[in-house]
């Protein structure tokens, strides 16, 4: 629930950052808009270890590969 204009700006800013810097886009070869010059990411296997980062109180989850 959005509690005011300040909170709305925070939520929209956080979502926009997630959308443009982390969320993979199928039409961009699973890359994010801010990293189009990078090669396509590798596909995860059953042995791949992942780290999850919750954003917006757990409404959005970001996953990164752990070495």
CHARMM-style PDB file with segment names, atoms N, HN, CA, C and O in Angstrom:
ATOM      1  N   UNK     1       0.840  -1.161   0.000  1.00  0.00      PROA
ATOM      2  CA  UNK     1       0.000   0.000   0.000  1.00  0.00      PROA
ATOM      3  C   UNK     1       0.903   1.248   0.000  1.00  0.00      PROA
ATOM      4  O   UNK     1       1.827   1.360   0.805  1.00  0.00      PROA
ATOM      5  N   UNK     2       0.624   2.145  -0.886  1.00  0.00      PROA
ATOM      6  HN  UNK     2      -0.127   2.054  -1.540  1.00  0.00      PROA
ATOM      7  CA  UNK     2       1.370   3.401  -0.996  1.00  0.00      PROA
ATOM      8  C   UNK     2       0.779   4.387   0.014  1.00  0.00      PROA
ATOM      9  O   UNK     2      -0.436   4.583   0.055  1.00  0.00      PROA
ATOM     10  N   UNK     3       1.640   5.008   0.830  1.00  0.00      PROA
ATOM     11  HN  UNK     3       2.627   4.849   0.796  1.00  0.00      PROA
ATOM     12  CA  UNK     3       1.146   5.854   1.912  1.00  0.00      PROA
ATOM     13  C   UNK     3       1.235   7.352   1.634  1.00  0.00      PROA
ATOM     14  O   UNK     3       0.780   8.155   2.448  1.00  0.00      PROA
ATOM     15  N   UNK     4       1.804   7.735   0.515  1.00  0.00      PROA
ATOM     16  HN  UNK     4       2.173   7.082  -0.147  1.00  0.00      PROA
ATOM     17  CA  UNK     4       1.903   9.160   0.201  1.00  0.00      PROA
ATOM     18  C   UNK     4       2.788   9.375  -1.009  1.00  0.00      PROA
ATOM     19  O   UNK     4       3.329   8.425  -1.575  1.00  0.00      PROA
ATOM     20  N   UNK     5       2.932  10.630  -1.401  1.00  0.00      PROA
ATOM     21  HN  UNK     5       2.493  11.402  -0.942  1.00  0.00      PROA
ATOM     22  CA  UNK     5       3.707  10.956  -2.594  1.00  0.00      PROA
ATOM     23  C   UNK     5       5.174  10.568  -2.441  1.00  0.00      PROA
ATOM     24  O   UNK     5       5.771  10.033  -3.375  1.00  0.00      PROA
ATOM     25  N   UNK     6       5.757  10.827  -1.283  1.00  0.00      PROA
ATOM     26  HN  UNK     6       5.272  11.261  -0.524  1.00  0.00      PROA
ATOM     27  CA  UNK     6       7.162  10.470  -1.064  1.00  0.00      PROA
ATOM     28  C   UNK     6       7.369   8.956  -1.188  1.00  0.00      PROA
ATOM     29  O   UNK     6       8.329   8.501  -1.810  1.00  0.00      PROA
ATOM     30  N   UNK     7       6.476   8.202  -0.602  1.00  0.00      PROA
ATOM     31  HN  UNK     7       5.696   8.572  -0.097  1.00  0.00      PROA
ATOM     32  CA  UNK     7       6.560   6.748  -0.679  1.00  0.00      PROA
ATOM     33  C   UNK     7       6.361   6.267  -2.123  1.00  0.00      PROA
ATOM     34  O   UNK     7       7.051   5.349  -2.569  1.00  0.00      PROA
ATOM     35  N   UNK     8       5.439   6.870  -2.841  1.00  0.00      PROA
ATOM     36  HN  UNK     8       4.878   7.615  -2.479  1.00  0.00      PROA
ATOM     37  CA  UNK     8       5.203   6.523  -4.242  1.00  0.00      PROA
ATOM     38  C   UNK     8       6.458   6.763  -5.079  1.00  0.00      PROA
ATOM     39  O   UNK     8       6.829   5.920  -5.895  1.00  0.00      PROA
ATOM     40  N   UNK     9       7.109   7.902  -4.880  1.00  0.00      PROA
ATOM     41  HN  UNK     9       6.807   8.587  -4.217  1.00  0.00      PROA
ATOM     42  CA  UNK     9       8.345   8.189  -5.617  1.00  0.00      PROA
ATOM     43  C   UNK     9       9.433   7.161  -5.298  1.00  0.00      PROA
ATOM     44  O   UNK     9      10.174   6.751  -6.191  1.00  0.00      PROA
ATOM     45  N   UNK    10       9.534   6.751  -4.060  1.00  0.00      PROA
ATOM     46  HN  UNK    10       8.932   7.085  -3.334  1.00  0.00      PROA
ATOM     47  CA  UNK    10      10.500   5.739  -3.650  1.00  0.00      PROA
ATOM     48  C   UNK    10      10.215   4.404  -4.350  1.00  0.00      PROA
ATOM     49  O   UNK    10      11.127   3.773  -4.884  1.00  0.00      PROA
ATOM     50  N   UNK    11       8.969   3.987  -4.345  1.00  0.00      PROA
ATOM     51  HN  UNK    11       8.228   4.500  -3.912  1.00  0.00      PROA
ATOM     52  CA  UNK    11       8.582   2.711  -4.950  1.00  0.00      PROA
ATOM     53  C   UNK    11       8.798   2.736  -6.458  1.00  0.00      PROA
ATOM     54  O   UNK    11       9.354   1.787  -7.012  1.00  0.00      PROA
ATOM     55  N   UNK    12       8.376   3.788  -7.125  1.00  0.00      PROA
ATOM     56  HN  UNK    12       7.925   4.558  -6.675  1.00  0.00      PROA
ATOM     57  CA  UNK    12       8.546   3.884  -8.573  1.00  0.00      PROA
ATOM     58  C   UNK    12      10.029   3.944  -8.931  1.00  0.00      PROA
ATOM     59  O   UNK    12      10.447   3.317  -9.905  1.00  0.00      PROA
ATOM     60  N   UNK    13      10.820   4.672  -8.180  1.00  0.00      PROA
ATOM     61  HN  UNK    13      10.480   5.181  -7.389  1.00  0.00      PROA
ATOM     62  CA  UNK    13      12.258   4.739  -8.430  1.00  0.00      PROA
ATOM     63  C   UNK    13      12.935   3.392  -8.255  1.00  0.00      PROA
ATOM     64  O   UNK    13      13.786   3.012  -9.058  1.00  0.00      PROA
ATOM     65  N   UNK    14      12.563   2.671  -7.211  1.00  0.00      PROA
ATOM     66  HN  UNK    14      11.871   2.979  -6.558  1.00  0.00      PROA
ATOM     67  CA  UNK    14      13.131   1.344  -6.953  1.00  0.00      PROA
ATOM     68  C   UNK    14      12.755   0.375  -8.071  1.00  0.00      PROA
ATOM     69  O   UNK    14      13.596  -0.397  -8.532  1.00  0.00      PROA
ATOM     70  N   UNK    15      11.490   0.412  -8.511  1.00  0.00      PROA
ATOM     71  HN  UNK    15      10.807   1.040  -8.137  1.00  0.00      PROA
ATOM     72  CA  UNK    15      11.061  -0.476  -9.589  1.00  0.00      PROA
ATOM     73  C   UNK    15      11.765  -0.123 -10.905  1.00  0.00      PROA
ATOM     74  O   UNK    15      12.190  -1.020 -11.634  1.00  0.00      PROA
ATOM     75  N   UNK    16      11.892   1.153 -11.212  1.00  0.00      PROA
ATOM     76  HN  UNK    16      11.547   1.882 -10.621  1.00  0.00      PROA
ATOM     77  CA  UNK    16      12.566   1.563 -12.448  1.00  0.00      PROA
ATOM     78  C   UNK    16      14.028   1.127 -12.439  1.00  0.00      PROA
ATOM     79  O   UNK    16      14.556   0.693 -13.462  1.00  0.00      PROA
ATOM     80  N   UNK    17      14.675   1.241 -11.294  1.00  0.00      PROA
ATOM     81  HN  UNK    17      14.246   1.594 -10.463  1.00  0.00      PROA
ATOM     82  CA  UNK    17      16.062   0.791 -11.178  1.00  0.00      PROA
ATOM     83  C   UNK    17      16.150  -0.722 -11.404  1.00  0.00      PROA
ATOM     84  O   UNK    17      17.038  -1.187 -12.118  1.00  0.00      PROA
ATOM     85  N   UNK    18      15.256  -1.477 -10.816  1.00  0.00      PROA
ATOM     86  HN  UNK    18      14.534  -1.099 -10.236  1.00  0.00      PROA
ATOM     87  CA  UNK    18      15.222  -2.929 -11.011  1.00  0.00      PROA
ATOM     88  C   UNK    18      14.967  -3.269 -12.481  1.00  0.00      PROA
ATOM     89  O   UNK    18      15.642  -4.131 -13.044  1.00  0.00      PROA
ATOM     90  N   UNK    19      14.009  -2.603 -13.093  1.00  0.00      PROA
ATOM     91  HN  UNK    19      13.462  -1.903 -12.636  1.00  0.00      PROA
ATOM     92  CA  UNK    19      13.619  -2.888 -14.474  1.00  0.00      PROA
ATOM     93  C   UNK    19      14.758  -2.605 -15.452  1.00  0.00      PROA
ATOM     94  O   UNK    19      14.966  -3.371 -16.393  1.00  0.00      PROA
ATOM     95  N   UNK    20      15.496  -1.517 -15.241  1.00  0.00      PROA
ATOM     96  HN  UNK    20      15.327  -0.895 -14.477  1.00  0.00      PROA
ATOM     97  CA  UNK    20      16.534  -1.114 -16.189  1.00  0.00      PROA
ATOM     98  C   UNK    20      17.925  -1.655 -15.879  1.00  0.00      PROA
ATOM     99  O   UNK    20      18.778  -1.695 -16.766  1.00  0.00      PROA
ATOM    100  N   UNK    21      18.173  -2.074 -14.634  1.00  0.00      PROA
ATOM    101  HN  UNK    21      17.480  -2.042 -13.913  1.00  0.00      PROA
ATOM    102  CA  UNK    21      19.524  -2.507 -14.257  1.00  0.00      PROA
ATOM    103  C   UNK    21      19.639  -3.980 -13.907  1.00  0.00      PROA
ATOM    104  O   UNK    21      20.748  -4.510 -13.843  1.00  0.00      PROA
ATOM    105  N   UNK    22      18.518  -4.653 -13.679  1.00  0.00      PROA
ATOM    106  HN  UNK    22      17.617  -4.222 -13.732  1.00  0.00      PROA
ATOM    107  CA  UNK    22      18.642  -6.045 -13.257  1.00  0.00      PROA
ATOM    108  C   UNK    22      17.723  -7.012 -14.014  1.00  0.00      PROA
ATOM    109  O   UNK    22      18.167  -8.086 -14.420  1.00  0.00      PROA
ATOM    110  N   UNK    23      16.480  -6.656 -14.205  1.00  0.00      PROA
ATOM    111  HN  UNK    23      16.119  -5.783 -13.876  1.00  0.00      PROA
ATOM    112  CA  UNK    23      15.499  -7.570 -14.779  1.00  0.00      PROA
ATOM    113  C   UNK    23      15.879  -7.965 -16.207  1.00  0.00      PROA
ATOM    114  O   UNK    23      16.018  -7.095 -17.066  1.00  0.00      PROA
ATOM    115  N   UNK    24      16.051  -9.280 -16.477  1.00  0.00      PROA
ATOM    116  HN  UNK    24      15.938  -9.987 -15.779  1.00  0.00      PROA
ATOM    117  CA  UNK    24      16.384  -9.698 -17.838  1.00  0.00      PROA
ATOM    118  C   UNK    24      15.173  -9.541 -18.769  1.00  0.00      PROA
ATOM    119  O   UNK    24      14.031  -9.777 -18.376  1.00  0.00      PROA
ATOM    120  N   UNK    25      15.454  -9.141 -19.995  1.00  0.00      PROA
ATOM    121  HN  UNK    25      16.382  -8.949 -20.314  1.00  0.00      PROA
ATOM    122  CA  UNK    25      14.406  -8.950 -20.992  1.00  0.00      PROA
ATOM    123  C   UNK    25      14.598  -9.989 -22.093  1.00  0.00      PROA
ATOM    124  O   UNK    25      15.666 -10.060 -22.701  1.00  0.00      PROA
ATOM    125  N   UNK    26      13.588 -10.777 -22.345  1.00  0.00      PROA
ATOM    126  HN  UNK    26      12.721 -10.719 -21.851  1.00  0.00      PROA
ATOM    127  CA  UNK    26      13.670 -11.843 -23.345  1.00  0.00      PROA
ATOM    128  C   UNK    26      14.031 -11.295 -24.726  1.00  0.00      PROA
ATOM    129  O   UNK    26      14.826 -11.902 -25.445  1.00  0.00      PROA
ATOM    130  N   UNK    27      13.458 -10.162 -25.096  1.00  0.00      PROA
ATOM    131  HN  UNK    27      12.813  -9.670 -24.512  1.00  0.00      PROA
ATOM    132  CA  UNK    27      13.714  -9.600 -26.427  1.00  0.00      PROA
ATOM    133  C   UNK    27      15.140  -9.052 -26.561  1.00  0.00      PROA
ATOM    134  O   UNK    27      15.594  -8.777 -27.672  1.00  0.00      PROA
ATOM    135  N   UNK    28      15.841  -8.893 -25.445  1.00  0.00      PROA
ATOM    136  HN  UNK    28      15.472  -9.116 -24.543  1.00  0.00      PROA
ATOM    137  CA  UNK    28      17.220  -8.386 -25.470  1.00  0.00      PROA
ATOM    138  C   UNK    28      18.225  -9.505 -25.191  1.00  0.00      PROA
ATOM    139  O   UNK    28      19.362  -9.233 -24.807  1.00  0.00      PROA
ATOM    140  N   UNK    29      17.818 -10.753 -25.381  1.00  0.00      PROA
ATOM    141  HN  UNK    29      16.894 -10.974 -25.693  1.00  0.00      PROA
ATOM    142  CA  UNK    29      18.710 -11.880 -25.159  1.00  0.00      PROA
ATOM    143  C   UNK    29      19.032 -12.081 -23.693  1.00  0.00      PROA
ATOM    144  O   UNK    29      20.166 -12.412 -23.347  1.00  0.00      PROA
ATOM    145  N   UNK    30      18.054 -11.886 -22.828  1.00  0.00      PROA
ATOM    146  HN  UNK    30      17.133 -11.617 -23.108  1.00  0.00      PROA
ATOM    147  CA  UNK    30      18.178 -12.018 -21.369  1.00  0.00      PROA
ATOM    148  C   UNK    30      19.159 -11.009 -20.769  1.00  0.00      PROA
ATOM    149  O   UNK    30      19.672 -11.217 -19.670  1.00  0.00      PROA
ATOM    150  N   UNK    31      19.414  -9.925 -21.487  1.00  0.00      PROA
ATOM    151  HN  UNK    31      18.997  -9.757 -22.380  1.00  0.00      PROA
ATOM    152  CA  UNK    31      20.236  -8.840 -20.950  1.00  0.00      PROA
ATOM    153  C   UNK    31      19.324  -7.746 -20.421  1.00  0.00      PROA
ATOM    154  O   UNK    31      18.122  -7.739 -20.685  1.00  0.00      PROA
ATOM    155  N   UNK    32      19.904  -6.833 -19.680  1.00  0.00      PROA
ATOM    156  HN  UNK    32      20.880  -6.838 -19.465  1.00  0.00      PROA
ATOM    157  CA  UNK    32      19.132  -5.698 -19.164  1.00  0.00      PROA
ATOM    158  C   UNK    32      19.407  -4.475 -20.041  1.00  0.00      PROA
ATOM    159  O   UNK    32      20.472  -4.403 -20.654  1.00  0.00      PROA
ATOM    160  N   UNK    33      18.489  -3.518 -20.120  1.00  0.00      PROA
ATOM    161  HN  UNK    33      17.624  -3.576 -19.622  1.00  0.00      PROA
ATOM    162  CA  UNK    33      18.677  -2.363 -21.000  1.00  0.00      PROA
ATOM    163  C   UNK    33      19.976  -1.597 -20.745  1.00  0.00      PROA
ATOM    164  O   UNK    33      20.566  -1.076 -21.692  1.00  0.00      PROA
ATOM    165  N   UNK    34      20.434  -1.513 -19.503  1.00  0.00      PROA
ATOM    166  HN  UNK    34      19.954  -1.936 -18.734  1.00  0.00      PROA
ATOM    167  CA  UNK    34      21.650  -0.755 -19.202  1.00  0.00      PROA
ATOM    168  C   UNK    34      22.924  -1.507 -19.569  1.00  0.00      PROA
ATOM    169  O   UNK    34      24.008  -0.930 -19.479  1.00  0.00      PROA
ATOM    170  N   UNK    35      22.839  -2.775 -19.982  1.00  0.00      PROA
ATOM    171  HN  UNK    35      21.959  -3.244 -20.055  1.00  0.00      PROA
ATOM    172  CA  UNK    35      24.030  -3.574 -20.279  1.00  0.00      PROA
ATOM    173  C   UNK    35      23.929  -4.269 -21.634  1.00  0.00      PROA
ATOM    174  O   UNK    35      24.283  -5.442 -21.753  1.00  0.00      PROA
ATOM    175  N   UNK    36      23.459  -3.570 -22.642  1.00  0.00      PROA
ATOM    176  HN  UNK    36      23.172  -2.617 -22.546  1.00  0.00      PROA
ATOM    177  CA  UNK    36      23.272  -4.185 -23.955  1.00  0.00      PROA
ATOM    178  C   UNK    36      24.578  -4.550 -24.639  1.00  0.00      PROA
ATOM    179  O   UNK    36      24.593  -5.422 -25.508  1.00  0.00      PROA
ATOM    180  N   UNK    37      25.675  -3.903 -24.267  1.00  0.00      PROA
ATOM    181  HN  UNK    37      25.663  -3.195 -23.561  1.00  0.00      PROA
ATOM    182  CA  UNK    37      26.953  -4.191 -24.919  1.00  0.00      PROA
ATOM    183  C   UNK    37      27.613  -5.455 -24.352  1.00  0.00      PROA
ATOM    184  O   UNK    37      28.577  -5.955 -24.933  1.00  0.00      PROA
ATOM    185  N   UNK    38      27.113  -5.973 -23.236  1.00  0.00      PROA
ATOM    186  HN  UNK    38      26.331  -5.567 -22.764  1.00  0.00      PROA
ATOM    187  CA  UNK    38      27.672  -7.191 -22.646  1.00  0.00      PROA
ATOM    188  C   UNK    38      27.137  -8.424 -23.377  1.00  0.00      PROA
ATOM    189  O   UNK    38      26.045  -8.369 -23.943  1.00  0.00      PROA
ATOM    190  N   UNK    39      27.887  -9.541 -23.378  1.00  0.00      PROA
ATOM    191  HN  UNK    39      28.774  -9.585 -22.919  1.00  0.00      PROA
ATOM    192  CA  UNK    39      27.389 -10.767 -24.018  1.00  0.00      PROA
ATOM    193  C   UNK    39      26.205 -11.338 -23.250  1.00  0.00      PROA
ATOM    194  O   UNK    39      25.975 -10.994 -22.091  1.00  0.00      PROA
ATOM    195  N   UNK    40      25.460 -12.213 -23.912  1.00  0.00      PROA
ATOM    196  HN  UNK    40      25.647 -12.493 -24.854  1.00  0.00      PROA
ATOM    197  CA  UNK    40      24.318 -12.843 -23.257  1.00  0.00      PROA
ATOM    198  C   UNK    40      24.796 -13.643 -22.055  1.00  0.00      PROA
ATOM    199  O   UNK    40      25.858 -14.263 -22.108  1.00  0.00      PROA
ATOM    200  N   UNK    41      24.020 -13.637 -20.964  1.00  0.00      PROA
ATOM    201  HN  UNK    41      23.157 -13.134 -20.920  1.00  0.00      PROA
ATOM    202  CA  UNK    41      24.440 -14.373 -19.771  1.00  0.00      PROA
ATOM    203  C   UNK    41      24.392 -15.884 -19.992  1.00  0.00      PROA
ATOM    204  O   UNK    41      23.653 -16.382 -20.842  1.00  0.00      PROA
ATOM    205  N   UNK    42      25.193 -16.595 -19.212  1.00  0.00      PROA
ATOM    206  HN  UNK    42      25.793 -16.190 -18.522  1.00  0.00      PROA
ATOM    207  CA  UNK    42      25.195 -18.048 -19.279  1.00  0.00      PROA
ATOM    208  C   UNK    42      23.912 -18.607 -18.690  1.00  0.00      PROA
ATOM    209  O   UNK    42      23.282 -17.979 -17.839  1.00  0.00      PROA
ATOM    210  N   UNK    43      23.532 -19.783 -19.144  1.00  0.00      PROA
ATOM    211  HN  UNK    43      24.044 -20.293 -19.835  1.00  0.00      PROA
ATOM    212  CA  UNK    43      22.343 -20.441 -18.621  1.00  0.00      PROA
ATOM    213  C   UNK    43      22.700 -21.176 -17.340  1.00  0.00      PROA
ATOM    214  O   UNK    43      23.726 -21.853 -17.274  1.00  0.00      PROA
ATOM    215  N   UNK    44      21.874 -21.047 -16.338  1.00  0.00      PROA
ATOM    216  HN  UNK    44      21.040 -20.497 -16.391  1.00  0.00      PROA
ATOM    217  CA  UNK    44      22.114 -21.720 -15.068  1.00  0.00      PROA
ATOM    218  C   UNK    44      21.871 -23.218 -15.212  1.00  0.00      PROA
ATOM    219  O   UNK    44      21.010 -23.644 -15.982  1.00  0.00      PROA
ATOM    220  N   UNK    45      22.635 -24.013 -14.468  1.00  0.00      PROA
ATOM    221  HN  UNK    45      23.334 -23.667 -13.842  1.00  0.00      PROA
ATOM    222  CA  UNK    45      22.460 -25.462 -14.438  1.00  0.00      PROA
ATOM    223  C   UNK    45      21.899 -25.857 -13.078  1.00  0.00      PROA
ATOM    224  O   UNK    45      21.667 -25.001 -12.224  1.00  0.00      PROA
ATOM    225  N   UNK    46      21.684 -27.149 -12.878  1.00  0.00      PROA
ATOM    226  HN  UNK    46      21.873 -27.844 -13.572  1.00  0.00      PROA
ATOM    227  CA  UNK    46      21.174 -27.630 -11.596  1.00  0.00      PROA
ATOM    228  C   UNK    46      22.166 -27.378 -10.462  1.00  0.00      PROA
ATOM    229  O   UNK    46      21.760 -27.273  -9.305  1.00  0.00      PROA
ATOM    230  N   UNK    47      23.462 -27.280 -10.776  1.00  0.00      PROA
ATOM    231  HN  UNK    47      23.792 -27.365 -11.716  1.00  0.00      PROA
ATOM    232  CA  UNK    47      24.493 -27.093  -9.755  1.00  0.00      PROA
ATOM    233  C   UNK    47      24.765 -25.621  -9.471  1.00  0.00      PROA
ATOM    234  O   UNK    47      25.531 -25.313  -8.558  1.00  0.00      PROA
ATOM    235  N   UNK    48      24.174 -24.719 -10.210  1.00  0.00      PROA
ATOM    236  HN  UNK    48      23.552 -24.969 -10.952  1.00  0.00      PROA
ATOM    237  CA  UNK    48      24.446 -23.296 -10.063  1.00  0.00      PROA
ATOM    238  C   UNK    48      23.925 -22.791  -8.721  1.00  0.00      PROA
ATOM    239  O   UNK    48      22.775 -23.029  -8.353  1.00  0.00      PROA
ATOM    240  N   UNK    49      24.794 -22.093  -8.003  1.00  0.00      PROA
ATOM    241  HN  UNK    49      25.728 -21.900  -8.302  1.00  0.00      PROA
ATOM    242  CA  UNK    49      24.391 -21.492  -6.736  1.00  0.00      PROA
ATOM    243  C   UNK    49      23.943 -20.060  -7.003  1.00  0.00      PROA
ATOM    244  O   UNK    49      24.616 -19.303  -7.703  1.00  0.00      PROA
ATOM    245  N   UNK    50      22.803 -19.704  -6.437  1.00  0.00      PROA
ATOM    246  HN  UNK    50      22.256 -20.319  -5.868  1.00  0.00      PROA
ATOM    247  CA  UNK    50      22.236 -18.379  -6.644  1.00  0.00      PROA
ATOM    248  C   UNK    50      22.087 -17.657  -5.314  1.00  0.00      PROA
ATOM    249  O   UNK    50      21.900 -18.269  -4.263  1.00  0.00      PROA
ATOM    250  N   UNK    51      22.176 -16.348  -5.396  1.00  0.00      PROA
ATOM    251  HN  UNK    51      22.328 -15.851  -6.250  1.00  0.00      PROA
ATOM    252  CA  UNK    51      21.921 -15.499  -4.239  1.00  0.00      PROA
ATOM    253  C   UNK    51      20.701 -14.647  -4.562  1.00  0.00      PROA
ATOM    254  O   UNK    51      20.609 -14.068  -5.645  1.00  0.00      PROA
ATOM    255  N   UNK    52      19.763 -14.572  -3.616  1.00  0.00      PROA
ATOM    256  HN  UNK    52      19.838 -15.042  -2.736  1.00  0.00      PROA
ATOM    257  CA  UNK    52      18.551 -13.790  -3.834  1.00  0.00      PROA
ATOM    258  C   UNK    52      18.623 -12.508  -3.015  1.00  0.00      PROA
ATOM    259  O   UNK    52      19.007 -12.514  -1.846  1.00  0.00      PROA
ATOM    260  N   UNK    53      18.243 -11.411  -3.659  1.00  0.00      PROA
ATOM    261  HN  UNK    53      17.930 -11.405  -4.609  1.00  0.00      PROA
ATOM    262  CA  UNK    53      18.167 -10.112  -2.991  1.00  0.00      PROA
ATOM    263  C   UNK    53      16.735  -9.620  -3.099  1.00  0.00      PROA
ATOM    264  O   UNK    53      16.205  -9.470  -4.200  1.00  0.00      PROA
ATOM    265  N   UNK    54      16.120  -9.373  -1.972  1.00  0.00      PROA
ATOM    266  HN  UNK    54      16.551  -9.495  -1.078  1.00  0.00      PROA
ATOM    267  CA  UNK    54      14.750  -8.869  -1.961  1.00  0.00      PROA
ATOM    268  C   UNK    54      14.757  -7.355  -2.063  1.00  0.00      PROA
ATOM    269  O   UNK    54      15.565  -6.675  -1.430  1.00  0.00      PROA
ATOM    270  N   UNK    55      13.845  -6.842  -2.869  1.00  0.00      PROA
ATOM    271  HN  UNK    55      13.189  -7.394  -3.383  1.00  0.00      PROA
ATOM    272  CA  UNK    55      13.669  -5.398  -3.008  1.00  0.00      PROA
ATOM    273  C   UNK    55      12.205  -5.079  -2.768  1.00  0.00      PROA
ATOM    274  O   UNK    55      11.334  -5.929  -2.952  1.00  0.00      PROA
ATOM    275  N   UNK    56      11.948  -3.870  -2.364  1.00  0.00      PROA
ATOM    276  HN  UNK    56      12.656  -3.179  -2.215  1.00  0.00      PROA
ATOM    277  CA  UNK    56      10.587  -3.406  -2.050  1.00  0.00      PROA
ATOM    278  C   UNK    56       9.905  -4.334  -1.049  1.00  0.00      PROA
ATOM    279  O   UNK    56       8.754  -4.732  -1.226  1.00  0.00      PROA
ATOM    280  N   UNK    57      10.639  -4.664  -0.003  1.00  0.00      PROA
ATOM    281  HN  UNK    57      11.575  -4.341   0.141  1.00  0.00      PROA
ATOM    282  CA  UNK    57      10.066  -5.486   1.058  1.00  0.00      PROA
ATOM    283  C   UNK    57       9.725  -6.901   0.628  1.00  0.00      PROA
ATOM    284  O   UNK    57       8.839  -7.525   1.213  1.00  0.00      PROA
ATOM    285  N   UNK    58      10.408  -7.417  -0.380  1.00  0.00      PROA
ATOM    286  HN  UNK    58      11.128  -6.911  -0.855  1.00  0.00      PROA
ATOM    287  CA  UNK    58      10.170  -8.781  -0.844  1.00  0.00      PROA
ATOM    288  C   UNK    58       9.199  -8.896  -2.004  1.00  0.00      PROA
ATOM    289  O   UNK    58       8.905 -10.006  -2.449  1.00  0.00      PROA
ATOM    290  N   UNK    59       8.692  -7.773  -2.506  1.00  0.00      PROA
ATOM    291  HN  UNK    59       8.931  -6.872  -2.145  1.00  0.00      PROA
ATOM    292  CA  UNK    59       7.792  -7.836  -3.666  1.00  0.00      PROA
ATOM    293  C   UNK    59       8.542  -8.169  -4.943  1.00  0.00      PROA
ATOM    294  O   UNK    59       7.980  -8.764  -5.862  1.00  0.00      PROA
ATOM    295  N   UNK    60       9.813  -7.785  -5.003  1.00  0.00      PROA
ATOM    296  HN  UNK    60      10.270  -7.301  -4.257  1.00  0.00      PROA
ATOM    297  CA  UNK    60      10.667  -8.059  -6.157  1.00  0.00      PROA
ATOM    298  C   UNK    60      11.867  -8.849  -5.655  1.00  0.00      PROA
ATOM    299  O   UNK    60      12.429  -8.529  -4.607  1.00  0.00      PROA
ATOM    300  N   UNK    61      12.261  -9.874  -6.394  1.00  0.00      PROA
ATOM    301  HN  UNK    61      11.805 -10.134  -7.246  1.00  0.00      PROA
ATOM    302  CA  UNK    61      13.432 -10.665  -6.049  1.00  0.00      PROA
ATOM    303  C   UNK    61      14.446 -10.556  -7.197  1.00  0.00      PROA
ATOM    304  O   UNK    61      14.091 -10.688  -8.368  1.00  0.00      PROA
ATOM    305  N   UNK    62      15.704 -10.314  -6.841  1.00  0.00      PROA
ATOM    306  HN  UNK    62      15.993 -10.207  -5.890  1.00  0.00      PROA
ATOM    307  CA  UNK    62      16.775 -10.284  -7.825  1.00  0.00      PROA
ATOM    308  C   UNK    62      17.726 -11.438  -7.513  1.00  0.00      PROA
ATOM    309  O   UNK    62      18.082 -11.658  -6.355  1.00  0.00      PROA
ATOM    310  N   UNK    63      18.130 -12.164  -8.536  1.00  0.00      PROA
ATOM    311  HN  UNK    63      17.841 -11.985  -9.477  1.00  0.00      PROA
ATOM    312  CA  UNK    63      18.995 -13.314  -8.360  1.00  0.00      PROA
ATOM    313  C   UNK    63      20.316 -13.076  -9.079  1.00  0.00      PROA
ATOM    314  O   UNK    63      20.340 -12.573 -10.203  1.00  0.00      PROA
ATOM    315  N   UNK    64      21.419 -13.441  -8.421  1.00  0.00      PROA
ATOM    316  HN  UNK    64      21.400 -13.849  -7.509  1.00  0.00      PROA
ATOM    317  CA  UNK    64      22.729 -13.379  -9.033  1.00  0.00      PROA
ATOM    318  C   UNK    64      23.438 -14.694  -8.789  1.00  0.00      PROA
ATOM    319  O   UNK    64      23.194 -15.377  -7.794  1.00  0.00      PROA
ATOM    320  N   UNK    65      24.312 -15.035  -9.708  1.00  0.00      PROA
ATOM    321  HN  UNK    65      24.510 -14.480 -10.516  1.00  0.00      PROA
ATOM    322  CA  UNK    65      25.070 -16.273  -9.619  1.00  0.00      PROA
ATOM    323  C   UNK    65      26.210 -16.097  -8.624  1.00  0.00      PROA
ATOM    324  O   UNK    65      26.882 -15.066  -8.622  1.00  0.00      PROA
ATOM    325  N   UNK    66      26.427 -17.097  -7.782  1.00  0.00      PROA
ATOM    326  HN  UNK    66      25.881 -17.935  -7.783  1.00  0.00      PROA
ATOM    327  CA  UNK    66      27.512 -17.094  -6.806  1.00  0.00      PROA
ATOM    328  C   UNK    66      28.640 -17.949  -7.349  1.00  0.00      PROA
ATOM    329  O   UNK    66      28.408 -19.062  -7.820  1.00  0.00      PROA
ATOM    330  N   UNK    67      29.871 -17.433  -7.286  1.00  0.00      PROA
ATOM    331  HN  UNK    67      30.060 -16.529  -6.904  1.00  0.00      PROA
ATOM    332  CA  UNK    67      31.016 -18.185  -7.806  1.00  0.00      PROA
ATOM    333  C   UNK    67      31.338 -19.374  -6.947  1.00  0.00      PROA
ATOM    334  OT1 UNK    67      32.276 -20.114  -7.244  1.00  0.00      PROA
TER     335      UNK     67
END
